[in-house]
Amino acid sequence: MVQIIHKKFNSIQVQLKQSTCEAVMILRSRFLDARRKRRNFSKQATEILNEYFYSHLSNPYPSEEAKEELARKCGITVSQVSNWFGNKRIRYKKNIGKAQEEANLYAAKKAGKCNYTRREFS
């Protein structure tokens, strides 16, 4: 009799562990999915950040105090402000490079020295 109860107890214990593990995995998946969703900042927040960026173009690296103020004005975290500026600097430099390449290509065409390769268009 004791052995039957012991087997039943072990069976229930295994089922409980399995269902708990499944529940944890489901919750973990939902939490990670919720965290990964991309959200755009409001138009007003983007305007505030862009205004600061372009008015400080010679040194687009806000101080910690400036980041805190921008975060407060935009309703986002200081970390988000830091990430936004990092991304903005990269995109800005990338676009400046493309604009310069394009200008060089047109200058070469105009001068009749069109020595471009396929890589210049990628």
Biopython code that builds the backbone (N, CA, C, O; Angstrom):
import numpy as np
from Bio.PDB.StructureBuilder import StructureBuilder

atoms = [
    (1, "MET", "N", (0.818, -1.193, 0.000)),
    (1, "MET", "CA", (0.000, 0.000, 0.000)),
    (1, "MET", "C", (0.864, 1.260, 0.000)),
    (1, "MET", "O", (0.613, 2.201, -0.754)),
    (2, "VAL", "N", (1.888, 1.263, 0.861)),
    (2, "VAL", "CA", (2.787, 2.412, 0.945)),
    (2, "VAL", "C", (3.522, 2.593, -0.386)),
    (2, "VAL", "O", (3.763, 3.715, -0.831)),
    (3, "GLN", "N", (3.867, 1.482, -0.999)),
    (3, "GLN", "CA", (4.589, 1.538, -2.262)),
    (3, "GLN", "C", (3.711, 2.139, -3.365)),
    (3, "GLN", "O", (4.210, 2.893, -4.200)),
    (4, "ILE", "N", (2.449, 1.828, -3.382)),
    (4, "ILE", "CA", (1.507, 2.374, -4.367)),
    (4, "ILE", "C", (1.383, 3.888, -4.174)),
    (4, "ILE", "O", (1.411, 4.649, -5.141)),
    (5, "ILE", "N", (1.248, 4.309, -2.928)),
    (5, "ILE", "CA", (1.142, 5.742, -2.617)),
    (5, "ILE", "C", (2.435, 6.459, -3.032)),
    (5, "ILE", "O", (2.394, 7.557, -3.589)),
    (6, "HIS", "N", (3.565, 5.833, -2.758)),
    (6, "HIS", "CA", (4.859, 6.419, -3.110)),
    (6, "HIS", "C", (4.984, 6.586, -4.634)),
    (6, "HIS", "O", (5.454, 7.623, -5.101)),
    (7, "LYS", "N", (4.569, 5.577, -5.408)),
    (7, "LYS", "CA", (4.617, 5.657, -6.870)),
    (7, "LYS", "C", (3.704, 6.766, -7.382)),
    (7, "LYS", "O", (4.074, 7.533, -8.271)),
    (8, "LYS", "N", (2.504, 6.837, -6.806)),
    (8, "LYS", "CA", (1.542, 7.867, -7.213)),
    (8, "LYS", "C", (2.101, 9.258, -6.901)),
    (8, "LYS", "O", (1.978, 10.177, -7.711)),
    (9, "PHE", "N", (2.709, 9.406, -5.732)),
    (9, "PHE", "CA", (3.309, 10.672, -5.323)),
    (9, "PHE", "C", (4.418, 11.083, -6.302)),
    (9, "PHE", "O", (4.479, 12.238, -6.724)),
    (10, "ASN", "N", (5.285, 10.139, -6.658)),
    (10, "ASN", "CA", (6.367, 10.424, -7.604)),
    (10, "ASN", "C", (5.817, 10.823, -8.972)),
    (10, "ASN", "O", (6.343, 11.724, -9.624)),
    (11, "SER", "N", (4.761, 10.147, -9.395)),
    (11, "SER", "CA", (4.139, 10.457, -10.677)),
    (11, "SER", "C", (3.579, 11.882, -10.683)),
    (11, "SER", "O", (3.779, 12.638, -11.634)),
    (12, "ILE", "N", (2.884, 12.227, -9.617)),
    (12, "ILE", "CA", (2.323, 13.581, -9.496)),
    (12, "ILE", "C", (3.443, 14.619, -9.429)),
    (12, "ILE", "O", (3.329, 15.696, -10.016)),
    (13, "GLN", "N", (4.505, 14.302, -8.728)),
    (13, "GLN", "CA", (5.642, 15.209, -8.596)),
    (13, "GLN", "C", (6.276, 15.482, -9.969)),
    (13, "GLN", "O", (6.605, 16.628, -10.275)),
    (14, "VAL", "N", (6.447, 14.455, -10.788)),
    (14, "VAL", "CA", (7.021, 14.604, -12.126)),
    (14, "VAL", "C", (6.102, 15.458, -12.996)),
    (14, "VAL", "O", (6.569, 16.341, -13.716)),
    (15, "GLN", "N", (4.789, 15.195, -12.931)),
    (15, "GLN", "CA", (3.830, 15.972, -13.711)),
    (15, "GLN", "C", (3.853, 17.445, -13.305)),
    (15, "GLN", "O", (3.799, 18.332, -14.156)),
    (16, "LEU", "N", (3.933, 17.694, -12.011)),
    (16, "LEU", "CA", (3.974, 19.062, -11.500)),
    (16, "LEU", "C", (5.235, 19.790, -11.985)),
    (16, "LEU", "O", (5.164, 20.943, -12.410)),
    (17, "LYS", "N", (6.372, 19.119, -11.919)),
    (17, "LYS", "CA", (7.625, 19.719, -12.397)),
    (17, "LYS", "C", (7.531, 20.045, -13.881)),
    (17, "LYS", "O", (7.958, 21.114, -14.317)),
    (18, "GLN", "N", (6.966, 19.114, -14.660)),
    (18, "GLN", "CA", (6.856, 19.308, -16.098)),
    (18, "GLN", "C", (5.928, 20.475, -16.426)),
    (18, "GLN", "O", (6.265, 21.317, -17.258)),
    (19, "SER", "N", (4.765, 20.533, -15.781)),
    (19, "SER", "CA", (3.822, 21.616, -16.069)),
    (19, "SER", "C", (4.377, 22.966, -15.609)),
    (19, "SER", "O", (4.154, 23.986, -16.260)),
    (20, "THR", "N", (5.095, 22.968, -14.492)),
    (20, "THR", "CA", (5.715, 24.209, -14.016)),
    (20, "THR", "C", (6.772, 24.683, -15.002)),
    (20, "THR", "O", (6.850, 25.870, -15.316)),
    (21, "CYS", "N", (7.574, 23.763, -15.481)),
    (21, "CYS", "CA", (8.616, 24.095, -16.449)),
    (21, "CYS", "C", (7.998, 24.655, -17.734)),
    (21, "CYS", "O", (8.491, 25.644, -18.277)),
    (22, "GLU", "N", (6.929, 24.034, -18.219)),
    (22, "GLU", "CA", (6.242, 24.515, -19.417)),
    (22, "GLU", "C", (5.686, 25.916, -19.202)),
    (22, "GLU", "O", (5.796, 26.772, -20.080)),
    (23, "ALA", "N", (5.086, 26.151, -18.032)),
    (23, "ALA", "CA", (4.532, 27.470, -17.723)),
    (23, "ALA", "C", (5.628, 28.534, -17.684)),
    (23, "ALA", "O", (5.442, 29.643, -18.186)),
    (24, "VAL", "N", (6.758, 28.196, -17.094)),
    (24, "VAL", "CA", (7.888, 29.135, -17.036)),
    (24, "VAL", "C", (8.374, 29.457, -18.443)),
    (24, "VAL", "O", (8.648, 30.617, -18.752)),
    (25, "MET", "N", (8.482, 28.450, -19.295)),
    (25, "MET", "CA", (8.945, 28.673, -20.664)),
    (25, "MET", "C", (7.968, 29.562, -21.439)),
    (25, "MET", "O", (8.397, 30.423, -22.208)),
    (26, "ILE", "N", (6.680, 29.365, -21.247)),
    (26, "ILE", "CA", (5.673, 30.192, -21.922)),
    (26, "ILE", "C", (5.780, 31.640, -21.454)),
    (26, "ILE", "O", (5.785, 32.561, -22.271)),
    (27, "LEU", "N", (5.865, 31.840, -20.141)),
    (27, "LEU", "CA", (5.984, 33.196, -19.600)),
    (27, "LEU", "C", (7.274, 33.866, -20.063)),
    (27, "LEU", "O", (7.283, 35.050, -20.399)),
    (28, "ARG", "N", (8.351, 33.107, -20.076)),
    (28, "ARG", "CA", (9.645, 33.649, -20.519)),
    (28, "ARG", "C", (9.553, 34.083, -21.979)),
    (28, "ARG", "O", (10.048, 35.150, -22.342)),
    (29, "SER", "N", (8.936, 33.275, -22.800)),
    (29, "SER", "CA", (8.777, 33.588, -24.215)),
    (29, "SER", "C", (7.950, 34.855, -24.403)),
    (29, "SER", "O", (8.306, 35.719, -25.204)),
    (30, "ARG", "N", (6.853, 34.964, -23.668)),
    (30, "ARG", "CA", (6.002, 36.159, -23.767)),
    (30, "ARG", "C", (6.751, 37.404, -23.324)),
    (30, "ARG", "O", (6.638, 38.457, -23.953)),
    (31, "PHE", "N", (7.513, 37.292, -22.251)),
    (31, "PHE", "CA", (8.271, 38.430, -21.736)),
    (31, "PHE", "C", (9.316, 38.876, -22.750)),
    (31, "PHE", "O", (9.453, 40.071, -23.011)),
    (32, "LEU", "N", (10.052, 37.931, -23.321)),
    (32, "LEU", "CA", (11.091, 38.278, -24.292)),
    (32, "LEU", "C", (10.483, 38.854, -25.561)),
    (32, "LEU", "O", (11.039, 39.786, -26.143)),
    (33, "ASP", "N", (9.348, 38.312, -26.002)),
    (33, "ASP", "CA", (8.679, 38.847, -27.183)),
    (33, "ASP", "C", (8.244, 40.285, -26.942)),
    (33, "ASP", "O", (8.380, 41.130, -27.827)),
    (34, "ALA", "N", (7.726, 40.569, -25.760)),
    (34, "ALA", "CA", (7.271, 41.920, -25.430)),
    (34, "ALA", "C", (8.451, 42.885, -25.403)),
    (34, "ALA", "O", (8.317, 44.034, -25.822)),
    (35, "ARG", "N", (9.592, 42.437, -24.920)),
    (35, "ARG", "CA", (10.772, 43.303, -24.838)),
    (35, "ARG", "C", (11.353, 43.608, -26.207)),
    (35, "ARG", "O", (11.916, 44.684, -26.410)),
    (36, "ARG", "N", (11.230, 42.697, -27.138)),
    (36, "ARG", "CA", (11.897, 42.838, -28.429)),
    (36, "ARG", "C", (11.134, 43.705, -29.418)),
    (36, "ARG", "O", (11.690, 44.075, -30.452)),
    (37, "LYS", "N", (9.896, 44.036, -29.139)),
    (37, "LYS", "CA", (9.119, 44.815, -30.088)),
    (37, "LYS", "C", (9.727, 46.201, -30.236)),
    (37, "LYS", "O", (10.055, 46.860, -29.250)),
    (38, "ARG", "N", (9.870, 46.627, -31.469)),
    (38, "ARG", "CA", (10.454, 47.927, -31.763)),
    (38, "ARG", "C", (9.369, 48.987, -31.673)),
    (38, "ARG", "O", (8.260, 48.813, -32.178)),
    (39, "ARG", "N", (9.707, 50.067, -31.032)),
    (39, "ARG", "CA", (8.757, 51.166, -30.915)),
    (39, "ARG", "C", (9.440, 52.451, -31.358)),
    (39, "ARG", "O", (10.568, 52.734, -30.954)),
    (40, "ASN", "N", (8.753, 53.226, -32.186)),
    (40, "ASN", "CA", (9.281, 54.519, -32.600)),
    (40, "ASN", "C", (8.976, 55.550, -31.527)),
    (40, "ASN", "O", (7.973, 55.453, -30.820)),
    (41, "PHE", "N", (9.855, 56.540, -31.415)),
    (41, "PHE", "CA", (9.589, 57.637, -30.498)),
    (41, "PHE", "C", (8.524, 58.531, -31.119)),
    (41, "PHE", "O", (8.278, 58.482, -32.324)),
    (42, "SER", "N", (7.902, 59.341, -30.285)),
    (42, "SER", "CA", (6.893, 60.266, -30.796)),
    (42, "SER", "C", (7.560, 61.278, -31.723)),
    (42, "SER", "O", (8.772, 61.482, -31.669)),
    (43, "LYS", "N", (6.757, 61.903, -32.567)),
    (43, "LYS", "CA", (7.281, 62.905, -33.495)),
    (43, "LYS", "C", (7.922, 64.051, -32.720)),
    (43, "LYS", "O", (8.965, 64.572, -33.114)),
    (44, "GLN", "N", (7.292, 64.436, -31.621)),
    (44, "GLN", "CA", (7.816, 65.525, -30.795)),
    (44, "GLN", "C", (9.184, 65.151, -30.210)),
    (44, "GLN", "O", (10.101, 65.973, -30.210)),
    (45, "ALA", "N", (9.324, 63.929, -29.719)),
    (45, "ALA", "CA", (10.600, 63.481, -29.150)),
    (45, "ALA", "C", (11.686, 63.476, -30.222)),
    (45, "ALA", "O", (12.810, 63.913, -29.973)),
    (46, "THR", "N", (11.351, 62.985, -31.406)),
    (46, "THR", "CA", (12.316, 62.950, -32.502)),
    (46, "THR", "C", (12.743, 64.360, -32.890)),
    (46, "THR", "O", (13.918, 64.602, -33.166)),
    (47, "GLU", "N", (11.791, 65.291, -32.911)),
    (47, "GLU", "CA", (12.117, 66.678, -33.244)),
    (47, "GLU", "C", (13.053, 67.285, -32.206)),
    (47, "GLU", "O", (13.997, 67.990, -32.561)),
    (48, "ILE", "N", (12.802, 67.019, -30.936)),
    (48, "ILE", "CA", (13.656, 67.536, -29.858)),
    (48, "ILE", "C", (15.072, 66.990, -30.001)),
    (48, "ILE", "O", (16.044, 67.739, -29.902)),
    (49, "LEU", "N", (15.187, 65.691, -30.233)),
    (49, "LEU", "CA", (16.500, 65.059, -30.370)),
    (49, "LEU", "C", (17.234, 65.558, -31.619)),
    (49, "LEU", "O", (18.430, 65.845, -31.566)),
    (50, "ASN", "N", (16.515, 65.659, -32.740)),
    (50, "ASN", "CA", (17.129, 66.165, -33.971)),
    (50, "ASN", "C", (17.568, 67.615, -33.817)),
    (50, "ASN", "O", (18.632, 68.001, -34.300)),
    (51, "GLU", "N", (16.752, 68.411, -33.149)),
    (51, "GLU", "CA", (17.091, 69.820, -32.928)),
    (51, "GLU", "C", (18.408, 69.925, -32.158)),
    (51, "GLU", "O", (19.279, 70.720, -32.511)),
    (52, "TYR", "N", (18.547, 69.124, -31.112)),
    (52, "TYR", "CA", (19.791, 69.135, -30.336)),
    (52, "TYR", "C", (20.959, 68.658, -31.202)),
    (52, "TYR", "O", (22.030, 69.266, -31.208)),
    (53, "PHE", "N", (20.738, 67.568, -31.930)),
    (53, "PHE", "CA", (21.810, 66.995, -32.757)),
    (53, "PHE", "C", (22.337, 68.015, -33.762)),
    (53, "PHE", "O", (23.545, 68.236, -33.848)),
    (54, "TYR", "N", (21.428, 68.641, -34.526)),
    (54, "TYR", "CA", (21.864, 69.561, -35.574)),
    (54, "TYR", "C", (22.390, 70.882, -35.017)),
    (54, "TYR", "O", (23.207, 71.536, -35.665)),
    (55, "SER", "N", (21.942, 71.282, -33.840)),
    (55, "SER", "CA", (22.475, 72.509, -33.247)),
    (55, "SER", "C", (23.827, 72.272, -32.577)),
    (55, "SER", "O", (24.522, 73.227, -32.233)),
    (56, "HIS", "N", (24.202, 71.015, -32.391)),
    (56, "HIS", "CA", (25.506, 70.660, -31.809)),
    (56, "HIS", "C", (26.293, 69.760, -32.771)),
    (56, "HIS", "O", (27.005, 68.851, -32.344)),
    (57, "LEU", "N", (26.156, 70.022, -34.052)),
    (57, "LEU", "CA", (26.745, 69.153, -35.073)),
    (57, "LEU", "C", (28.269, 69.079, -34.984)),
    (57, "LEU", "O", (28.858, 68.060, -35.346)),
    (58, "SER", "N", (28.907, 70.135, -34.513)),
    (58, "SER", "CA", (30.368, 70.107, -34.395)),
    (58, "SER", "C", (30.820, 69.151, -33.289)),
    (58, "SER", "O", (31.945, 68.652, -33.320)),
    (59, "ASN", "N", (29.944, 68.897, -32.314)),
    (59, "ASN", "CA", (30.238, 67.948, -31.232)),
    (59, "ASN", "C", (28.924, 67.296, -30.784)),
    (59, "ASN", "O", (28.373, 67.659, -29.744)),
    (60, "PRO", "N", (28.419, 66.327, -31.574)),
    (60, "PRO", "CA", (27.108, 65.727, -31.271)),
    (60, "PRO", "C", (27.159, 64.656, -30.183)),
    (60, "PRO", "O", (26.614, 63.564, -30.343)),
    (61, "TYR", "N", (27.819, 64.985, -29.082)),
    (61, "TYR", "CA", (27.950, 64.072, -27.946)),
    (61, "TYR", "C", (27.432, 64.787, -26.701)),
    (61, "TYR", "O", (28.202, 65.453, -26.009)),
    (62, "PRO", "N", (26.135, 64.656, -26.407)),
    (62, "PRO", "CA", (25.589, 65.368, -25.243)),
    (62, "PRO", "C", (26.191, 64.874, -23.931)),
    (62, "PRO", "O", (26.506, 63.694, -23.775)),
    (63, "SER", "N", (26.340, 65.805, -22.996)),
    (63, "SER", "CA", (26.829, 65.452, -21.655)),
    (63, "SER", "C", (25.763, 64.631, -20.941)),
    (63, "SER", "O", (24.626, 64.531, -21.401)),
    (64, "GLU", "N", (26.141, 64.053, -19.823)),
    (64, "GLU", "CA", (25.169, 63.275, -19.038)),
    (64, "GLU", "C", (24.005, 64.160, -18.599)),
    (64, "GLU", "O", (22.854, 63.724, -18.591)),
    (65, "GLU", "N", (24.311, 65.407, -18.234)),
    (65, "GLU", "CA", (23.254, 66.338, -17.818)),
    (65, "GLU", "C", (22.313, 66.629, -18.987)),
    (65, "GLU", "O", (21.094, 66.656, -18.819)),
    (66, "ALA", "N", (22.889, 66.846, -20.174)),
    (66, "ALA", "CA", (22.069, 67.112, -21.359)),
    (66, "ALA", "C", (21.214, 65.894, -21.704)),
    (66, "ALA", "O", (20.051, 66.035, -22.083)),
    (67, "LYS", "N", (21.789, 64.702, -21.574)),
    (67, "LYS", "CA", (21.024, 63.470, -21.838)),
    (67, "LYS", "C", (19.848, 63.350, -20.880)),
    (67, "LYS", "O", (18.746, 62.979, -21.284)),
    (68, "GLU", "N", (20.084, 63.665, -19.613)),
    (68, "GLU", "CA", (19.007, 63.591, -18.620)),
    (68, "GLU", "C", (17.899, 64.583, -18.949)),
    (68, "GLU", "O", (16.717, 64.262, -18.824)),
    (69, "GLU", "N", (18.278, 65.786, -19.369)),
    (69, "GLU", "CA", (17.294, 66.805, -19.736)),
    (69, "GLU", "C", (16.518, 66.388, -20.988)),
    (69, "GLU", "O", (15.297, 66.535, -21.041)),
    (70, "LEU", "N", (17.220, 65.875, -21.983)),
    (70, "LEU", "CA", (16.557, 65.405, -23.204)),
    (70, "LEU", "C", (15.612, 64.242, -22.898)),
    (70, "LEU", "O", (14.504, 64.180, -23.430)),
    (71, "ALA", "N", (16.049, 63.333, -22.049)),
    (71, "ALA", "CA", (15.207, 62.190, -21.670)),
    (71, "ALA", "C", (13.931, 62.677, -20.997)),
    (71, "ALA", "O", (12.842, 62.173, -21.275)),
    (72, "ARG", "N", (14.071, 63.661, -20.110)),
    (72, "ARG", "CA", (12.909, 64.207, -19.411)),
    (72, "ARG", "C", (11.949, 64.873, -20.400)),
    (72, "ARG", "O", (10.739, 64.654, -20.344)),
    (73, "LYS", "N", (12.499, 65.688, -21.304)),
    (73, "LYS", "CA", (11.667, 66.392, -22.289)),
    (73, "LYS", "C", (10.956, 65.423, -23.235)),
    (73, "LYS", "O", (9.815, 65.655, -23.634)),
    (74, "CYS", "N", (11.642, 64.339, -23.587)),
    (74, "CYS", "CA", (11.102, 63.394, -24.575)),
    (74, "CYS", "C", (10.262, 62.282, -23.953)),
    (74, "CYS", "O", (9.531, 61.582, -24.654)),
    (75, "GLY", "N", (10.369, 62.124, -22.638)),
    (75, "GLY", "CA", (9.628, 61.047, -21.984)),
    (75, "GLY", "C", (10.221, 59.676, -22.260)),
    (75, "GLY", "O", (9.493, 58.687, -22.351)),
    (76, "ILE", "N", (11.549, 59.612, -22.396)),
    (76, "ILE", "CA", (12.246, 58.348, -22.624)),
    (76, "ILE", "C", (13.380, 58.225, -21.613)),
    (76, "ILE", "O", (13.612, 59.145, -20.828)),
    (77, "THR", "N", (14.083, 57.108, -21.624)),
    (77, "THR", "CA", (15.161, 56.904, -20.657)),
    (77, "THR", "C", (16.473, 57.498, -21.177)),
    (77, "THR", "O", (16.629, 57.746, -22.373)),
    (78, "VAL", "N", (17.401, 57.716, -20.261)),
    (78, "VAL", "CA", (18.730, 58.215, -20.629)),
    (78, "VAL", "C", (19.416, 57.212, -21.560)),
    (78, "VAL", "O", (20.108, 57.604, -22.499)),
    (79, "SER", "N", (19.222, 55.942, -21.301)),
    (79, "SER", "CA", (19.797, 54.899, -22.153)),
    (79, "SER", "C", (19.256, 55.009, -23.585)),
    (79, "SER", "O", (20.009, 54.856, -24.547)),
    (80, "GLN", "N", (17.969, 55.270, -23.719)),
    (80, "GLN", "CA", (17.376, 55.430, -25.047)),
    (80, "GLN", "C", (17.943, 56.659, -25.753)),
    (80, "GLN", "O", (18.180, 56.635, -26.961)),
    (81, "VAL", "N", (18.159, 57.734, -24.994)),
    (81, "VAL", "CA", (18.762, 58.943, -25.570)),
    (81, "VAL", "C", (20.166, 58.617, -26.077)),
    (81, "VAL", "O", (20.526, 58.989, -27.194)),
    (82, "SER", "N", (20.950, 57.928, -25.264)),
    (82, "SER", "CA", (22.315, 57.558, -25.660)),
    (82, "SER", "C", (22.302, 56.703, -26.923)),
    (82, "SER", "O", (23.092, 56.935, -27.838)),
    (83, "ASN", "N", (21.420, 55.728, -26.976)),
    (83, "ASN", "CA", (21.317, 54.866, -28.160)),
    (83, "ASN", "C", (20.895, 55.661, -29.385)),
    (83, "ASN", "O", (21.420, 55.449, -30.479)),
    (84, "TRP", "N", (19.938, 56.585, -29.205)),
    (84, "TRP", "CA", (19.454, 57.398, -30.320)),
    (84, "TRP", "C", (20.612, 58.204, -30.906)),
    (84, "TRP", "O", (20.781, 58.251, -32.125)),
    (85, "PHE", "N", (21.408, 58.837, -30.046)),
    (85, "PHE", "CA", (22.526, 59.648, -30.530)),
    (85, "PHE", "C", (23.589, 58.783, -31.204)),
    (85, "PHE", "O", (24.154, 59.183, -32.222)),
    (86, "GLY", "N", (23.864, 57.620, -30.656)),
    (86, "GLY", "CA", (24.818, 56.719, -31.297)),
    (86, "GLY", "C", (24.359, 56.324, -32.687)),
    (86, "GLY", "O", (25.144, 56.355, -33.636)),
    (87, "ASN", "N", (23.091, 55.954, -32.814)),
    (87, "ASN", "CA", (22.533, 55.579, -34.117)),
    (87, "ASN", "C", (22.506, 56.769, -35.069)),
    (87, "ASN", "O", (22.814, 56.629, -36.253)),
    (88, "LYS", "N", (22.140, 57.934, -34.552)),
    (88, "LYS", "CA", (22.043, 59.134, -35.385)),
    (88, "LYS", "C", (23.413, 59.516, -35.943)),
    (88, "LYS", "O", (23.528, 59.858, -37.120)),
    (89, "ARG", "N", (24.448, 59.458, -35.108)),
    (89, "ARG", "CA", (25.795, 59.796, -35.583)),
    (89, "ARG", "C", (26.236, 58.844, -36.692)),
    (89, "ARG", "O", (26.820, 59.270, -37.689)),
    (90, "ILE", "N", (25.955, 57.557, -36.512)),
    (90, "ILE", "CA", (26.323, 56.564, -37.529)),
    (90, "ILE", "C", (25.577, 56.830, -38.832)),
    (90, "ILE", "O", (26.184, 56.842, -39.903)),
    (91, "ARG", "N", (24.264, 57.044, -38.747)),
    (91, "ARG", "CA", (23.463, 57.295, -39.954)),
    (91, "ARG", "C", (23.898, 58.584, -40.640)),
    (91, "ARG", "O", (23.979, 58.648, -41.867)),
    (92, "TYR", "N", (24.173, 59.602, -39.845)),
    (92, "TYR", "CA", (24.581, 60.890, -40.402)),
    (92, "TYR", "C", (25.902, 60.741, -41.162)),
    (92, "TYR", "O", (26.024, 61.206, -42.296)),
    (93, "LYS", "N", (26.881, 60.097, -40.543)),
    (93, "LYS", "CA", (28.182, 59.903, -41.195)),
    (93, "LYS", "C", (28.040, 59.044, -42.450)),
    (93, "LYS", "O", (28.694, 59.296, -43.461)),
    (94, "LYS", "N", (27.186, 58.035, -42.377)),
    (94, "LYS", "CA", (26.961, 57.150, -43.517)),
    (94, "LYS", "C", (26.366, 57.934, -44.686)),
    (94, "LYS", "O", (26.793, 57.773, -45.829)),
    (95, "ASN", "N", (25.386, 58.776, -44.398)),
    (95, "ASN", "CA", (24.744, 59.565, -45.449)),
    (95, "ASN", "C", (25.678, 60.634, -46.000)),
    (95, "ASN", "O", (25.630, 60.929, -47.194)),
    (96, "ILE", "N", (26.520, 61.216, -45.167)),
    (96, "ILE", "CA", (27.500, 62.192, -45.643)),
    (96, "ILE", "C", (28.448, 61.506, -46.618)),
    (96, "ILE", "O", (28.780, 62.069, -47.661)),
    (97, "GLY", "N", (28.877, 60.314, -46.290)),
    (97, "GLY", "CA", (29.762, 59.557, -47.174)),
    (97, "GLY", "C", (29.109, 59.255, -48.508)),
    (97, "GLY", "O", (29.745, 59.395, -49.552)),
    (98, "LYS", "N", (27.854, 58.844, -48.493)),
    (98, "LYS", "CA", (27.136, 58.547, -49.732)),
    (98, "LYS", "C", (26.964, 59.803, -50.568)),
    (98, "LYS", "O", (27.127, 59.770, -51.787)),
    (99, "ALA", "N", (26.635, 60.911, -49.915)),
    (99, "ALA", "CA", (26.460, 62.168, -50.632)),
    (99, "ALA", "C", (27.776, 62.593, -51.278)),
    (99, "ALA", "O", (27.780, 63.084, -52.407)),
    (100, "GLN", "N", (28.882, 62.411, -50.580)),
    (100, "GLN", "CA", (30.203, 62.765, -51.116)),
    (100, "GLN", "C", (30.572, 61.861, -52.286)),
    (100, "GLN", "O", (31.108, 62.333, -53.289)),
    (101, "GLU", "N", (30.287, 60.546, -52.167)),
    (101, "GLU", "CA", (30.557, 59.615, -53.266)),
    (101, "GLU", "C", (29.761, 60.001, -54.505)),
    (101, "GLU", "O", (30.279, 59.994, -55.622)),
    (102, "GLU", "N", (28.503, 60.336, -54.291)),
    (102, "GLU", "CA", (27.646, 60.724, -55.399)),
    (102, "GLU", "C", (28.156, 62.005, -56.051)),
    (102, "GLU", "O", (28.179, 62.119, -57.276)),
    (103, "ALA", "N", (28.566, 62.970, -55.224)),
    (103, "ALA", "CA", (29.107, 64.225, -55.746)),
    (103, "ALA", "C", (30.370, 63.961, -56.559)),
    (103, "ALA", "O", (30.556, 64.554, -57.622)),
    (104, "ASN", "N", (31.238, 63.079, -56.071)),
    (104, "ASN", "CA", (32.465, 62.739, -56.800)),
    (104, "ASN", "C", (32.151, 62.070, -58.133)),
    (104, "ASN", "O", (32.810, 62.342, -59.137)),
    (105, "LEU", "N", (31.147, 61.196, -58.147)),
    (105, "LEU", "CA", (30.755, 60.505, -59.370)),
    (105, "LEU", "C", (30.270, 61.500, -60.413)),
    (105, "LEU", "O", (30.667, 61.428, -61.577)),
    (106, "TYR", "N", (29.413, 62.428, -60.001)),
    (106, "TYR", "CA", (28.901, 63.426, -60.930)),
    (106, "TYR", "C", (30.003, 64.369, -61.395)),
    (106, "TYR", "O", (30.005, 64.795, -62.550)),
    (107, "ALA", "N", (30.933, 64.698, -60.514)),
    (107, "ALA", "CA", (32.058, 65.557, -60.899)),
    (107, "ALA", "C", (32.925, 64.848, -61.935)),
    (107, "ALA", "O", (33.389, 65.470, -62.891)),
    (108, "ALA", "N", (33.144, 63.543, -61.746)),
    (108, "ALA", "CA", (33.942, 62.770, -62.700)),
    (108, "ALA", "C", (33.239, 62.672, -64.047)),
    (108, "ALA", "O", (33.889, 62.769, -65.088)),
    (109, "LYS", "N", (31.925, 62.484, -64.045)),
    (109, "LYS", "CA", (31.159, 62.411, -65.294)),
    (109, "LYS", "C", (31.247, 63.737, -66.041)),
    (109, "LYS", "O", (31.435, 63.772, -67.257)),
    (110, "LYS", "N", (31.108, 64.817, -65.294)),
    (110, "LYS", "CA", (31.128, 66.148, -65.893)),
    (110, "LYS", "C", (32.489, 66.438, -66.518)),
    (110, "LYS", "O", (32.572, 67.081, -67.564)),
    (111, "ALA", "N", (33.541, 65.968, -65.882)),
    (111, "ALA", "CA", (34.896, 66.187, -66.386)),
    (111, "ALA", "C", (35.257, 65.196, -67.497)),
    (111, "ALA", "O", (36.327, 65.300, -68.096)),
    (112, "GLY", "N", (34.378, 64.247, -67.768)),
    (112, "GLY", "CA", (34.632, 63.273, -68.821)),
    (112, "GLY", "C", (35.559, 62.146, -68.401)),
    (112, "GLY", "O", (36.098, 61.439, -69.253)),
    (113, "LYS", "N", (35.751, 61.971, -67.112)),
    (113, "LYS", "CA", (36.636, 60.917, -66.598)),
    (113, "LYS", "C", (35.806, 59.864, -65.874)),
    (113, "LYS", "O", (36.045, 59.594, -64.697)),
    (114, "CYS", "N", (34.889, 59.299, -66.524)),
    (114, "CYS", "CA", (33.969, 58.373, -65.868)),
    (114, "CYS", "C", (34.619, 57.011, -65.675)),
    (114, "CYS", "O", (34.393, 56.096, -66.468)),
    (115, "ASN", "N", (35.428, 56.869, -64.626)),
    (115, "ASN", "CA", (36.120, 55.613, -64.305)),
    (115, "ASN", "C", (35.506, 54.977, -63.065)),
    (115, "ASN", "O", (36.210, 54.769, -62.077)),
    (116, "TYR", "N", (34.238, 54.670, -63.091)),
    (116, "TYR", "CA", (33.604, 54.087, -61.917)),
    (116, "TYR", "C", (33.464, 52.590, -62.085)),
    (116, "TYR", "O", (33.492, 52.051, -63.192)),
    (117, "THR", "N", (33.315, 51.946, -60.956)),
    (117, "THR", "CA", (33.111, 50.498, -60.950)),
    (117, "THR", "C", (31.743, 50.207, -60.374)),
    (117, "THR", "O", (31.091, 51.092, -59.820)),
    (118, "ARG", "N", (31.312, 48.971, -60.504)),
    (118, "ARG", "CA", (30.007, 48.566, -59.989)),
    (118, "ARG", "C", (29.926, 48.767, -58.475)),
    (118, "ARG", "O", (28.845, 49.059, -57.963)),
    (119, "ARG", "N", (31.029, 48.620, -57.748)),
    (119, "ARG", "CA", (31.021, 48.749, -56.289)),
    (119, "ARG", "C", (30.607, 50.149, -55.840)),
    (119, "ARG", "O", (30.078, 50.304, -54.739)),
    (120, "GLU", "N", (30.835, 51.163, -56.659)),
    (120, "GLU", "CA", (30.481, 52.520, -56.270)),
    (120, "GLU", "C", (28.970, 52.705, -56.168)),
    (120, "GLU", "O", (28.509, 53.669, -55.556)),
    (121, "PHE", "N", (28.205, 51.812, -56.748)),
    (121, "PHE", "CA", (26.753, 51.944, -56.723)),
    (121, "PHE", "C", (26.095, 51.104, -55.651)),
    (121, "PHE", "O", (24.872, 51.148, -55.524)),
    (122, "SER", "N", (26.839, 50.345, -54.879)),
    (122, "SER", "CA", (26.226, 49.487, -53.864)),
    (122, "SER", "C", (26.106, 50.201, -52.554)),
    (122, "SER", "O", (25.611, 49.629, -51.582)),
]
sb = StructureBuilder()
sb.init_structure("model")
sb.init_model(0)
sb.init_chain("A")
sb.init_seg("    ")
for serial, (resi, resn, name, xyz) in enumerate(atoms, 1):
    if name == "N":
        sb.init_residue(resn, " ", resi, " ")
    sb.init_atom(name, np.array(xyz, "f"), 0.0, 1.0, " ", f" {name:<3s}", serial, name[0])
structure = sb.get_structure()
